[in-house]
């Protein structure tokens, strides 16, 4: 339900929550805005109110494209609200949870953006003090950066402070998020700009590895690791990038790069990282994956009030209130008592004892080594018993005393926004290595048609009915029994769909049950069945059917294969072919004879960069289109169970998923995010056409064909939906 904020703004729907406030999609005199409203139950907390006001003061002094700008501060009765620039897209945490580790080039591009924002803040004497993925927004309304990486903006200066301002917090308190805290903060030193560099380097490490270098376990253990342990290396990372990362994670603040230096250094590394796949590094404490428990049980067929909060999987972050489980919404900060010197000494001694126990051991060798036999064995065993006993005593002190040490007598507790949210499984970091190769044949066997394909005459772009929540993915469309369905995904991971019969649109529907990464893929099966495939946030593919106005429950495709993109699907009779990206490969599986075949990799020219697309031909063949790492769109064809050699699609390019649709007359049309598209009568010779002009979109379009031509849909920069028709 909409609510007025002051005399100039209206808050329409919740799009995010944090420990200090709720973010609403709003409207003001100059258009859409994001409105952050302080939680009512915390409005009487003068410390939080002070931070809230300070956030506005800091942000309004910063004018930089890589920093989320604040437009206004509203005090209206019990409401205290920040009116901010509306960034179309998700936060970095949501993207990391949905898609797993980034490629080195994409990770470096995102972090370089944030470093530029920090450089602007540091130049004005402002430090952020809470740099982490939750506070980095991905701007899907801007053109992608190198490697297709989204552009990033730094947000939430709620606990930032001016370097020269009086201390707002007592010297005995720590403010920040444990996984990203610099050692000097834990040791009680005055935080300077270098703490932001340490936190940002931790974010870069997490984007590359999928977990933070010192996170996991009890809060006390995390703080100890920051102070005493060396950052674990990342196998397979190019040496120049590792040197920059390790330097910015140095224990000594003076050894770290400045923000401007970091931004420049990372930009210089970008060309050499092109085409490198994401690292696949197993988390040392990775939990077992459980598929479906905790999913919502019901869908909404029509949209009412938008109050749902995005759920996120549990990552490697530690509980912010000792003794509790990590909250699904992740707090924006924590408030801990700084350990006393003797407590830090005990933590350091525990680390030294652990290092001493493994000193001299080769990486990967047994901890017993050559002392397993002989006269040295008894001495080694006594040493191990002594160390084990000491470690047990220290561990008991840390675990029992740590609860009180790091919670302290302070009664401030941060309320969880969604205490009943399910714990979401974490996608495996091994993905599906070692896929067999799909059987291949020679060049495509399509017979060239006579003459050039027909280029439709397109109508102007028209707005579809307003989406209840902005879409943050591309869309896909399909037509069944005279009704068209258009599917996309909102920021909560729910599927939104719109129907169109004749020239009339129905109401927006919403599918829950799983949280989805990217757009789903629909196909039409015999008997009036629409089957929908989607990639969950755990990387697994799920499916469900729509028939007779009813949706069946979600089920897993195979329960173990994890993919790195939304799937694409095509149906030819009872057969369904499915493709998705796994690492840098195009992978495929088919539903034949009542069962799915094993996944196999289709040979491509270079690494696959985006999401694939499929189009089924009337003759039983299936055409696949995919964007390679260089941005060129490639085309191959599946015929009689064999994949044919790839050909380039001239006239269209892009990092996002290309969209493909085929008319009954045989022409194939391929669309991307730009105004250009390509058409072919045979798949061998392509000619270029141009769509009507309109605002640029970074999301992949969706299309369906009928007897009257092609209807094409696209997501606008604001997350709405537009369509055009060509005939």
C-alpha positions as CSV (number, residue, x, y, z in Angstrom):
1,X,0.0,0.0,0.0
2,X,1.4,3.4,-1.0
3,X,2.3,5.9,1.8
4,X,3.1,9.6,1.7
5,X,6.5,10.7,2.8
6,X,6.4,14.4,3.5
7,X,4.6,16.5,1.0
8,X,6.7,15.6,-2.1
9,X,7.2,11.8,-2.1
10,X,5.1,8.7,-2.2
11,X,6.5,5.3,-1.2
12,X,4.9,2.5,-3.2
13,X,6.5,-0.9,-2.4
14,X,9.3,-2.4,-0.4
15,X,12.3,-3.3,-2.4
16,X,14.9,-4.0,0.3
17,X,15.5,-4.1,4.1
18,X,18.4,-3.6,6.4
19,X,19.1,-3.4,10.1
20,X,18.5,0.4,10.2
21,X,15.8,0.9,7.6
22,X,13.5,-0.3,4.8
23,X,14.0,0.8,1.2
24,X,10.9,1.6,-0.8
25,X,10.3,2.2,-4.5
26,X,9.0,5.7,-4.5
27,X,8.0,8.6,-6.7
28,X,8.9,12.3,-6.4
29,X,8.6,15.5,-8.4
30,X,11.6,14.4,-10.6
31,X,10.5,10.8,-11.2
32,X,11.2,7.4,-9.5
33,X,13.4,7.3,-6.4
34,X,14.4,5.0,-3.7
35,X,13.2,6.0,-0.2
36,X,15.0,4.6,2.9
37,X,12.7,4.9,5.9
38,X,14.1,4.3,9.4
39,X,12.5,1.4,11.1
40,X,9.8,2.6,13.6
41,X,11.0,0.3,16.4
42,X,14.5,1.9,16.2
43,X,13.3,5.5,15.8
44,X,13.9,6.2,19.5
45,X,17.5,5.0,19.3
46,X,19.4,8.2,19.1
47,X,22.6,6.5,18.0
48,X,20.9,5.0,15.0
49,X,19.1,8.2,14.2
50,X,22.4,10.0,14.3
51,X,23.9,7.5,11.9
52,X,20.9,7.8,9.6
53,X,21.2,11.6,9.5
54,X,24.9,11.3,9.0
55,X,24.4,9.1,6.0
56,X,22.5,11.9,4.3
57,X,25.2,14.4,5.2
58,X,28.0,12.3,3.8
59,X,26.2,11.2,0.6
60,X,25.0,14.7,-0.4
61,X,28.6,15.8,-0.2
62,X,29.6,13.1,-2.7
63,X,28.8,13.6,-6.4
64,X,30.4,10.7,-8.3
65,X,28.9,8.2,-10.8
66,X,30.1,5.3,-8.7
67,X,28.4,6.5,-5.5
68,X,24.6,6.3,-4.9
69,X,23.5,9.9,-4.5
70,X,21.1,11.2,-1.9
71,X,18.5,13.7,-3.1
72,X,16.7,14.7,0.0
73,X,16.2,14.1,3.8
74,X,12.6,14.1,5.0
75,X,11.4,14.4,8.6
76,X,7.7,13.9,8.8
77,X,6.1,12.9,12.1
78,X,7.5,9.5,13.1
79,X,9.1,9.1,9.6
80,X,12.7,9.8,9.0
81,X,13.5,9.1,5.4
82,X,16.4,9.4,2.9
83,X,15.4,10.0,-0.7
84,X,18.0,8.4,-2.9
85,X,18.9,7.8,-6.5
86,X,17.0,4.8,-7.8
87,X,19.5,2.2,-9.1
88,X,17.9,-0.4,-11.3
89,X,19.4,-3.8,-10.4
90,X,20.2,-5.9,-7.4
91,X,23.0,-5.7,-4.8
92,X,26.2,-7.6,-5.3
93,X,25.3,-10.0,-2.5
94,X,22.2,-11.1,-4.4
95,X,24.1,-11.5,-7.7
96,X,26.9,-13.5,-5.9
97,X,24.3,-15.8,-4.2
98,X,22.4,-16.4,-7.5
99,X,25.3,-17.0,-9.8
100,X,28.3,-17.9,-7.7
101,X,31.9,-16.6,-8.2
102,X,32.6,-14.1,-10.9
103,X,35.1,-14.5,-13.7
104,X,38.3,-12.6,-12.9
105,X,37.6,-9.9,-15.4
106,X,34.1,-9.3,-14.2
107,X,35.2,-9.3,-10.5
108,X,38.0,-6.8,-11.2
109,X,35.7,-4.6,-13.2
110,X,33.1,-4.4,-10.4
111,X,35.8,-3.7,-7.7
112,X,37.5,-1.1,-9.8
113,X,34.2,0.8,-10.0
114,X,33.9,0.7,-6.2
115,X,37.5,1.8,-5.8
116,X,36.8,4.8,-7.9
117,X,33.8,5.7,-5.7
118,X,36.0,5.2,-2.6
119,X,38.7,7.4,-4.1
120,X,36.1,10.2,-4.4
121,X,35.0,9.8,-0.8
122,X,38.5,9.6,0.6
123,X,39.4,12.7,-1.3
124,X,36.8,14.5,0.8
125,X,37.9,13.0,4.0
126,X,35.1,10.4,4.2
127,X,35.6,6.8,5.0
128,X,32.8,4.2,4.5
129,X,33.7,1.7,7.2
130,X,31.2,-1.0,6.0
131,X,32.2,-1.9,2.4
132,X,30.7,-5.3,1.6
133,X,28.6,-6.9,-1.2
134,X,25.3,-5.8,0.4
135,X,26.3,-2.2,0.1
136,X,27.4,-2.4,-3.6
137,X,24.6,-2.0,-6.1
138,X,24.8,-3.3,-9.7
139,X,23.4,-0.7,-12.1
140,X,21.6,-2.7,-14.8
141,X,20.5,0.5,-16.4
142,X,24.1,1.3,-17.5
143,X,26.0,-0.3,-20.4
144,X,28.0,-3.3,-19.1
145,X,31.7,-3.0,-18.4
146,X,34.5,-5.3,-19.6
147,X,33.5,-8.9,-20.0
148,X,29.9,-8.0,-19.6
149,X,30.3,-7.1,-16.0
150,X,27.5,-4.8,-14.6
151,X,28.6,-1.3,-13.4
152,X,28.7,-0.9,-9.7
153,X,27.8,1.9,-7.3
154,X,28.7,2.1,-3.6
155,X,25.8,2.8,-1.2
156,X,24.9,2.9,2.5
157,X,27.3,5.3,4.2
158,X,25.1,4.7,7.3
159,X,28.2,4.2,9.6
160,X,30.6,6.3,7.6
161,X,32.3,9.1,9.4
162,X,34.4,12.2,8.5
163,X,38.0,11.4,9.4
164,X,38.4,14.7,11.3
165,X,35.0,14.6,13.0
166,X,34.7,13.8,16.7
167,X,34.3,10.1,17.5
168,X,30.7,9.1,17.5
169,X,31.3,5.7,19.1
170,X,33.1,4.8,22.3
171,X,36.6,3.5,22.0
172,X,35.5,0.2,23.4
173,X,33.1,-0.6,20.6
174,X,33.7,-2.0,17.1
175,X,31.3,-1.0,14.3
176,X,31.4,-3.0,11.1
177,X,30.8,-6.5,9.7
178,X,33.1,-9.1,11.0
179,X,34.1,-10.8,7.7
180,X,35.3,-7.4,6.3
181,X,36.9,-5.8,9.4
182,X,40.5,-4.6,9.0
183,X,42.9,-5.8,11.7
184,X,43.6,-2.2,13.0
185,X,39.9,-1.8,13.9
186,X,40.0,-5.0,15.9
187,X,43.2,-3.9,17.7
188,X,41.7,-0.5,18.6
189,X,43.5,1.8,16.2
190,X,41.8,4.8,14.7
191,X,40.2,3.7,11.4
192,X,41.5,5.5,8.4
193,X,40.9,5.2,4.6
194,X,42.9,1.9,4.6
195,X,40.1,0.1,6.3
196,X,38.0,0.5,3.2
197,X,40.7,-0.9,1.0
198,X,41.0,-4.0,3.2
199,X,37.3,-4.5,3.1
200,X,37.1,-4.0,-0.7
201,X,39.9,-6.4,-1.2
202,X,38.0,-8.9,0.9
203,X,35.0,-8.4,-1.4
204,X,37.3,-9.0,-4.4
205,X,38.5,-12.2,-2.8
206,X,34.9,-13.3,-2.2
207,X,33.9,-12.5,-5.8
208,X,36.7,-14.7,-7.0
209,X,36.5,-17.6,-4.5
210,X,32.9,-17.5,-3.5
211,X,33.8,-17.0,0.2
212,X,35.7,-14.5,2.3
213,X,39.3,-15.3,3.4
214,X,38.7,-15.1,7.1
215,X,35.0,-15.7,7.6
216,X,33.1,-18.7,9.1
217,X,32.6,-19.9,12.6
218,X,32.3,-17.8,15.8
219,X,32.7,-14.1,15.7
220,X,35.8,-14.3,18.0
221,X,37.4,-16.8,15.5
222,X,36.8,-14.4,12.6
223,X,38.4,-11.5,14.5
224,X,41.4,-13.6,15.4
225,X,42.0,-14.7,11.9
226,X,42.0,-11.0,10.7
227,X,44.7,-10.1,13.2
228,X,46.9,-13.2,13.1
229,X,46.5,-15.3,10.0
230,X,47.9,-14.9,6.5
231,X,45.4,-14.6,3.7
232,X,44.9,-18.0,1.9
233,X,46.1,-18.1,-1.7
234,X,43.7,-18.6,-4.6
235,X,45.0,-21.3,-7.0
236,X,44.7,-20.5,-10.6
237,X,44.6,-16.7,-10.1
238,X,47.0,-14.7,-12.4
239,X,50.0,-13.6,-10.4
240,X,49.7,-9.9,-11.1
241,X,46.1,-9.9,-9.7
242,X,47.1,-11.9,-6.7
243,X,49.9,-9.5,-5.8
244,X,47.4,-6.6,-5.9
245,X,44.9,-8.5,-3.8
246,X,47.5,-9.7,-1.2
247,X,48.9,-6.1,-0.9
248,X,45.5,-4.7,-0.1
249,X,44.9,-7.4,2.5
250,X,48.2,-6.6,4.3
251,X,47.9,-6.4,8.1
252,X,49.8,-3.0,8.1
253,X,47.5,-0.2,6.9
254,X,50.5,1.7,5.3
255,X,51.3,-1.3,3.1
256,X,47.9,-1.2,1.3
257,X,47.3,0.7,-1.9
258,X,45.2,3.9,-1.9
259,X,41.8,3.8,-3.5
260,X,42.8,5.7,-6.6
261,X,45.9,3.5,-7.0
262,X,43.8,0.4,-6.6
263,X,41.3,1.5,-9.3
264,X,44.1,2.4,-11.7
265,X,45.9,-0.9,-11.1
266,X,42.9,-3.0,-11.6
267,X,41.9,-1.2,-14.8
268,X,45.4,-2.0,-16.2
269,X,44.9,-5.7,-15.4
270,X,41.5,-6.0,-17.2
271,X,42.8,-6.7,-20.8
272,X,44.9,-9.6,-19.6
273,X,41.9,-11.2,-17.8
274,X,39.7,-11.4,-20.8
275,X,38.3,-14.9,-21.4
276,X,39.5,-16.4,-18.1
277,X,36.8,-18.6,-16.6
278,X,35.6,-18.3,-13.0
279,X,37.8,-20.1,-10.4
280,X,36.3,-23.3,-8.9
281,X,37.6,-23.4,-5.3
282,X,36.0,-25.6,-2.7
283,X,35.0,-23.8,0.5
284,X,36.8,-25.5,3.4
285,X,33.6,-25.6,5.4
286,X,31.1,-26.0,2.5
287,X,27.8,-27.4,3.9
288,X,25.9,-30.2,2.2
289,X,23.4,-29.1,-0.4
290,X,19.8,-29.8,0.4
291,X,17.4,-29.1,-2.5
292,X,13.8,-28.2,-1.7
293,X,13.1,-27.7,2.0
294,X,12.0,-24.3,2.9
295,X,10.6,-23.3,-0.4
296,X,7.3,-21.4,-0.4
297,X,4.4,-23.7,-1.0
298,X,2.0,-21.4,-2.9
299,X,2.0,-19.1,-5.9
300,X,0.1,-15.9,-6.5
301,X,-1.8,-15.7,-9.7
302,X,-2.6,-12.0,-9.4
303,X,-0.5,-9.4,-7.7
304,X,-1.6,-7.5,-4.7
305,X,0.5,-5.6,-2.2
306,X,4.2,-6.0,-2.7
307,X,5.7,-6.7,0.6
308,X,7.9,-9.8,0.0
309,X,11.5,-9.5,1.1
310,X,14.2,-11.2,-1.0
311,X,15.6,-14.3,0.7
312,X,19.2,-15.1,0.4
313,X,21.2,-18.3,1.0
314,X,23.4,-18.5,4.1
315,X,26.9,-17.6,3.0
316,X,30.2,-17.6,4.9
317,X,29.2,-14.6,7.1
318,X,29.1,-15.1,10.8
319,X,26.3,-14.4,13.3
320,X,26.2,-10.8,14.2
321,X,24.4,-11.5,17.5
322,X,26.5,-14.2,19.3
323,X,24.7,-17.4,19.6
324,X,22.2,-16.8,16.8
325,X,22.1,-18.1,13.2
326,X,23.0,-15.7,10.4
327,X,20.0,-13.7,9.3
328,X,18.8,-14.2,5.8
329,X,18.6,-10.5,5.2
330,X,22.2,-9.9,6.5
331,X,22.6,-7.0,8.9
332,X,24.2,-3.8,7.5
333,X,26.5,-3.6,10.5
334,X,27.3,-5.1,13.9
335,X,28.2,-3.4,17.2
336,X,30.7,-5.5,19.2
337,X,32.8,-4.8,22.2
338,X,36.4,-4.5,21.2
339,X,38.5,-7.3,22.7
340,X,40.8,-6.4,25.6
341,X,44.6,-6.7,25.0
342,X,44.8,-9.9,27.0
343,X,42.0,-11.4,25.0
344,X,43.7,-10.6,21.7
345,X,46.9,-12.0,23.1
346,X,45.0,-15.3,23.9
347,X,43.6,-15.3,20.4
348,X,47.1,-14.7,18.9
349,X,48.6,-17.5,21.1
350,X,45.9,-19.9,19.8
351,X,46.9,-19.1,16.2
352,X,50.6,-19.5,17.0
353,X,49.9,-22.9,18.5
354,X,48.0,-23.9,15.4
355,X,50.8,-22.7,13.1
356,X,53.4,-24.5,15.2
357,X,51.5,-27.7,15.0
358,X,51.8,-27.6,11.2
359,X,55.2,-25.9,10.8
360,X,57.5,-27.4,8.2
361,X,54.7,-29.4,6.6
362,X,54.6,-29.5,2.9
363,X,51.3,-28.3,1.5
364,X,49.0,-31.3,1.3
365,X,51.3,-33.6,3.2
366,X,50.3,-35.6,6.3
367,X,50.6,-33.8,9.7
368,X,52.5,-36.8,11.0
369,X,55.1,-36.9,8.3
370,X,58.2,-39.0,8.8
371,X,57.7,-39.1,12.6
372,X,55.1,-41.7,12.3
373,X,57.6,-44.4,13.2
374,X,60.9,-44.6,15.1
375,X,62.2,-42.9,18.2
376,X,60.8,-39.5,17.2
377,X,57.3,-40.9,17.2
378,X,56.8,-40.8,20.9
379,X,58.1,-37.3,21.1
380,X,55.8,-36.2,18.3
381,X,52.8,-37.9,20.0
382,X,53.6,-36.1,23.3
383,X,53.9,-32.8,21.4
384,X,50.6,-33.3,19.7
385,X,48.9,-34.2,22.9
386,X,50.3,-31.1,24.6
387,X,49.3,-28.9,21.7
388,X,45.8,-30.5,21.5
389,X,45.3,-29.9,25.2
390,X,46.4,-26.3,24.9
391,X,44.3,-25.7,21.9
392,X,41.3,-27.2,23.6
393,X,41.8,-24.9,26.6
394,X,42.2,-21.9,24.4
395,X,39.2,-22.9,22.3
396,X,37.1,-23.2,25.4
397,X,38.2,-19.8,26.6
398,X,37.5,-18.2,23.2
399,X,34.1,-19.9,22.8
400,X,32.8,-19.3,26.4
401,X,34.5,-16.0,27.0
402,X,34.0,-14.8,23.4
403,X,30.3,-14.7,23.8
404,X,30.6,-12.2,26.6
405,X,33.7,-10.6,25.2
406,X,32.2,-9.7,21.9
407,X,28.6,-9.1,22.9
408,X,29.6,-7.1,26.0
409,X,27.2,-5.5,28.4
410,X,25.7,-3.4,25.6
411,X,22.0,-4.1,25.3
412,X,21.9,-3.0,21.7
413,X,20.6,-5.9,19.6
414,X,19.8,-5.7,15.9
415,X,16.4,-7.2,15.1
416,X,16.3,-9.7,12.4
417,X,13.9,-8.8,9.5
418,X,12.9,-12.3,8.6
419,X,13.6,-14.7,11.5
420,X,11.5,-17.4,9.8
421,X,13.3,-17.4,6.5
422,X,14.6,-20.7,5.2
423,X,18.3,-21.5,5.0
424,X,19.1,-21.7,1.3
425,X,21.6,-24.2,-0.1
426,X,24.9,-23.0,-1.4
427,X,25.8,-23.9,-5.0
428,X,28.7,-26.3,-5.4
429,X,31.9,-24.7,-6.4
430,X,32.9,-27.7,-8.5
431,X,30.0,-27.1,-11.0
432,X,30.0,-30.1,-13.3
433,X,33.6,-30.5,-14.4
434,X,34.6,-33.1,-16.9
435,X,31.5,-33.1,-19.0
436,X,31.6,-35.6,-21.9
437,X,31.5,-34.1,-25.4
438,X,28.3,-34.1,-27.3
439,X,28.3,-36.0,-30.6
440,X,29.1,-33.7,-33.5
441,X,28.8,-33.8,-37.3
442,X,30.0,-31.6,-40.1
443,X,28.5,-28.3,-41.3
444,X,24.9,-27.6,-40.8
445,X,22.8,-29.6,-43.2
446,X,20.1,-27.0,-43.7
447,X,19.2,-26.5,-47.4
448,X,19.6,-22.9,-48.3
449,X,16.3,-21.3,-49.3
450,X,16.0,-19.3,-52.4
451,X,16.1,-15.5,-51.9
452,X,16.7,-13.4,-48.8
453,X,14.6,-13.7,-45.7
454,X,11.8,-11.2,-45.2
455,X,12.5,-8.3,-42.8
456,X,9.3,-7.4,-41.0
457,X,7.9,-3.9,-40.7
458,X,8.0,-3.0,-37.0
459,X,5.5,-1.0,-35.0
460,X,6.7,1.5,-32.3
461,X,7.5,0.2,-28.8
462,X,4.5,0.2,-26.6
463,X,4.3,-0.1,-22.8
464,X,2.9,-3.3,-21.4
465,X,0.8,-3.3,-18.2
466,X,2.9,-2.0,-15.3
467,X,4.9,-4.6,-13.5
468,X,4.1,-4.9,-9.7
469,X,7.9,-5.1,-9.0
470,X,10.7,-4.1,-11.4
471,X,12.1,-6.9,-13.5
472,X,15.8,-7.6,-13.0
473,X,16.3,-10.2,-15.8
474,X,15.6,-10.6,-19.5
475,X,12.3,-12.1,-20.6
476,X,11.2,-15.1,-22.6
477,X,7.9,-15.5,-24.3
478,X,5.9,-18.5,-25.7
479,X,2.4,-18.9,-27.3
480,X,0.0,-21.7,-26.5
481,X,-3.5,-22.2,-27.7
482,X,-4.0,-18.6,-28.7
483,X,-2.5,-17.2,-25.4
484,X,1.0,-15.7,-25.1
485,X,3.0,-15.9,-21.9
486,X,5.9,-13.6,-21.0
487,X,8.2,-14.6,-18.1
488,X,10.8,-12.6,-16.2
489,X,12.2,-12.4,-12.7
490,X,12.1,-9.6,-10.0
491,X,14.6,-8.7,-7.4
492,X,13.2,-11.1,-4.9
493,X,13.9,-14.1,-7.2
494,X,10.2,-14.6,-7.9
495,X,9.0,-15.2,-11.4
496,X,6.6,-12.7,-12.9
497,X,4.5,-13.5,-15.9
498,X,2.0,-11.8,-18.1
499,X,-0.6,-13.3,-20.5
500,X,-1.9,-11.9,-23.7
501,X,-4.9,-13.2,-25.6
502,X,-5.7,-11.5,-28.9
503,X,-4.7,-7.9,-28.2
504,X,-5.6,-7.9,-24.5
505,X,-3.3,-8.4,-21.6
506,X,-4.3,-10.2,-18.4
507,X,-3.1,-9.4,-14.9
508,X,0.4,-10.1,-13.8
509,X,0.9,-13.4,-12.1
510,X,3.7,-14.4,-9.7
511,X,5.3,-17.8,-9.2
512,X,7.1,-18.6,-6.0
513,X,8.2,-21.9,-4.6
514,X,11.9,-21.4,-5.6
515,X,14.1,-18.4,-5.9
516,X,15.2,-18.0,-9.5
517,X,18.5,-16.8,-11.1
518,X,17.7,-15.1,-14.4
519,X,14.7,-15.6,-16.6
520,X,12.9,-18.9,-16.9
521,X,12.5,-20.8,-20.2
522,X,9.1,-22.0,-21.4
523,X,8.2,-24.6,-24.0
524,X,4.9,-25.9,-25.3
525,X,4.3,-29.7,-25.2
526,X,1.6,-31.8,-26.9
527,X,-1.8,-31.8,-25.2
528,X,-1.8,-28.1,-24.2
529,X,1.0,-28.3,-21.6
530,X,3.3,-25.4,-21.0
531,X,6.5,-26.5,-19.2
532,X,8.7,-24.0,-17.5
533,X,12.4,-24.5,-16.7
534,X,14.3,-22.2,-14.3
535,X,17.7,-22.1,-12.6
536,X,17.4,-21.8,-8.8
537,X,19.8,-19.8,-6.6
538,X,21.5,-23.2,-5.8
539,X,22.5,-23.6,-9.5
540,X,20.1,-26.5,-10.0
541,X,17.5,-26.6,-12.7
542,X,13.8,-26.9,-11.7
543,X,10.7,-27.5,-13.8
544,X,6.9,-27.3,-13.5
545,X,3.9,-27.6,-15.8
546,X,0.9,-25.4,-16.5
547,X,-2.2,-27.0,-17.9
548,X,-5.9,-26.3,-17.7
549,X,-5.2,-23.1,-15.7
550,X,-3.2,-24.9,-12.9
551,X,0.5,-25.0,-12.1
552,X,2.1,-28.2,-10.8
553,X,4.6,-28.0,-8.0
554,X,8.3,-27.5,-8.8
555,X,10.5,-30.6,-9.3
556,X,14.3,-30.9,-9.8
557,X,15.6,-31.8,-13.2
558,X,18.3,-34.2,-12.0
559,X,19.2,-32.9,-8.5
560,X,22.9,-32.7,-8.9
561,X,24.0,-30.8,-12.1
562,X,24.6,-27.2,-11.4
563,X,24.7,-24.6,-14.2
564,X,26.0,-21.1,-14.5
565,X,23.1,-19.5,-16.5
566,X,19.4,-19.6,-17.0
567,X,18.5,-22.5,-19.3
568,X,17.1,-22.4,-22.8
569,X,14.6,-24.9,-24.0
570,X,13.0,-26.1,-27.3
571,X,10.4,-28.8,-27.8
572,X,9.9,-30.8,-31.0
573,X,6.9,-33.1,-30.3
574,X,7.5,-35.1,-27.1
575,X,11.2,-34.3,-27.2
576,X,12.6,-31.4,-25.1
577,X,16.2,-30.1,-25.6
578,X,17.8,-28.0,-22.9
579,X,21.0,-26.0,-23.0
580,X,22.8,-23.9,-20.3
581,X,26.2,-22.6,-19.6
582,X,28.5,-24.6,-17.3
583,X,31.8,-22.7,-16.8
584,X,32.8,-21.6,-20.2
585,X,31.0,-24.5,-22.0
586,X,27.7,-24.8,-23.7
587,X,26.1,-27.9,-22.1
588,X,23.1,-29.8,-23.3
589,X,20.7,-32.5,-22.2
590,X,17.5,-34.0,-23.8
591,X,14.3,-35.5,-22.6
592,X,13.8,-38.5,-24.8
593,X,11.7,-41.6,-24.1
594,X,10.6,-40.4,-20.7
595,X,14.0,-39.7,-19.3
596,X,16.8,-37.0,-19.4
597,X,20.1,-37.9,-21.1
598,X,23.4,-37.1,-19.4
599,X,24.7,-33.6,-19.7
600,X,27.3,-33.1,-22.4
601,X,29.4,-30.2,-23.7
602,X,28.9,-28.8,-27.2
603,X,32.1,-27.6,-28.9
604,X,32.1,-23.8,-29.4
605,X,34.6,-21.3,-30.8
606,X,36.1,-19.8,-27.6
607,X,34.5,-19.4,-24.2
608,X,30.7,-19.0,-23.8
609,X,30.1,-15.6,-22.2
610,X,26.3,-15.3,-21.7
611,X,23.2,-17.3,-21.8
612,X,22.2,-19.5,-24.7
613,X,19.0,-19.5,-26.8
614,X,17.2,-22.2,-28.7
615,X,14.7,-22.2,-31.5
616,X,13.0,-25.4,-32.8
617,X,12.4,-25.9,-36.5
618,X,9.3,-27.5,-38.0
619,X,11.5,-30.3,-39.5
620,X,12.6,-31.5,-36.0
621,X,15.9,-29.6,-36.0
622,X,16.9,-27.3,-33.1
623,X,19.0,-24.1,-33.7
624,X,21.2,-22.9,-30.8
625,X,22.6,-19.4,-30.5
626,X,25.1,-18.2,-27.9
627,X,27.3,-15.2,-27.3
628,X,31.0,-16.0,-27.2
629,X,33.4,-14.1,-24.9
630,X,34.3,-11.7,-27.7
631,X,30.7,-10.7,-28.1
632,X,30.1,-12.5,-31.4
633,X,27.0,-14.6,-31.6
634,X,27.5,-18.1,-32.8
635,X,25.0,-20.5,-34.3
636,X,24.9,-24.3,-34.4
637,X,22.2,-26.8,-35.2
638,X,21.1,-30.1,-33.6
639,X,19.8,-32.6,-36.2
640,X,19.3,-36.3,-35.8
641,X,21.1,-36.3,-32.5
642,X,24.3,-34.6,-33.8
643,X,25.5,-31.0,-33.3
644,X,26.9,-29.3,-36.4
645,X,29.8,-26.9,-36.8
646,X,29.4,-23.4,-35.4
647,X,28.9,-20.5,-37.8
648,X,29.0,-16.8,-36.9
649,X,25.8,-14.8,-37.0
650,X,26.6,-11.5,-38.8
651,X,24.8,-8.4,-38.0
652,X,24.1,-8.9,-34.2
653,X,26.4,-9.1,-31.2
654,X,26.4,-8.8,-27.5
655,X,27.3,-10.3,-24.1
656,X,23.8,-11.0,-23.1
657,X,21.6,-13.9,-24.3
658,X,20.5,-13.6,-27.9
659,X,16.9,-14.3,-28.6
660,X,15.9,-16.6,-31.5
661,X,12.5,-17.2,-33.1
662,X,11.5,-19.1,-36.2
663,X,8.5,-18.5,-38.4
664,X,6.5,-21.3,-40.0
665,X,8.0,-20.2,-43.4
666,X,11.5,-21.2,-42.2
667,X,13.1,-17.8,-41.6
668,X,15.1,-17.5,-38.3
669,X,15.4,-14.2,-36.5
670,X,18.0,-13.5,-33.9
671,X,17.8,-10.5,-31.5
672,X,20.1,-9.0,-28.9
673,X,20.1,-6.0,-26.6
674,X,20.8,-3.5,-29.3
675,X,18.6,-2.1,-32.1
676,X,20.1,-4.5,-34.7
677,X,18.9,-8.0,-35.4
678,X,19.8,-10.7,-37.9
679,X,17.6,-12.8,-40.1
680,X,18.3,-15.9,-42.2
681,X,16.4,-18.2,-44.4
682,X,18.8,-21.1,-43.9
683,X,21.1,-20.3,-41.0
684,X,24.0,-19.9,-43.4
685,X,23.6,-16.4,-44.8
686,X,22.4,-13.6,-42.5
687,X,21.1,-10.1,-43.3
688,X,20.7,-7.3,-40.8
689,X,17.6,-5.4,-39.8
690,X,16.9,-2.6,-37.3
691,X,14.3,-2.4,-34.6
692,X,12.4,0.8,-33.7
693,X,14.4,3.3,-31.6
694,X,13.9,3.4,-27.9
695,X,15.8,3.5,-24.5
696,X,18.7,1.0,-24.4
697,X,18.2,-2.1,-22.4
698,X,20.9,-4.4,-21.0
699,X,18.4,-7.3,-20.6
700,X,17.9,-10.0,-23.2
701,X,14.6,-9.7,-25.1
702,X,11.9,-12.3,-25.6
703,X,9.9,-13.2,-28.7
704,X,7.2,-15.4,-30.0
705,X,5.9,-16.0,-33.5
706,X,2.4,-16.6,-34.8
707,X,0.6,-16.4,-38.1
708,X,0.7,-12.6,-38.0
709,X,4.4,-12.2,-37.5
710,X,6.7,-11.7,-34.5
711,X,5.9,-10.1,-31.2
712,X,9.1,-8.9,-29.3
713,X,9.3,-7.9,-25.7
714,X,12.0,-6.1,-23.8
715,X,12.7,-4.9,-20.3
716,X,13.2,-1.1,-19.9
717,X,16.0,0.4,-17.8
718,X,13.4,1.0,-15.0
719,X,12.4,-2.6,-14.9
720,X,9.1,-2.3,-16.9
721,X,8.1,-4.1,-20.0
722,X,7.6,-2.9,-23.6
723,X,6.6,-4.7,-26.8
724,X,6.6,-4.3,-30.5
725,X,5.1,-6.3,-33.4
726,X,6.7,-7.0,-36.8
727,X,4.8,-8.4,-39.7
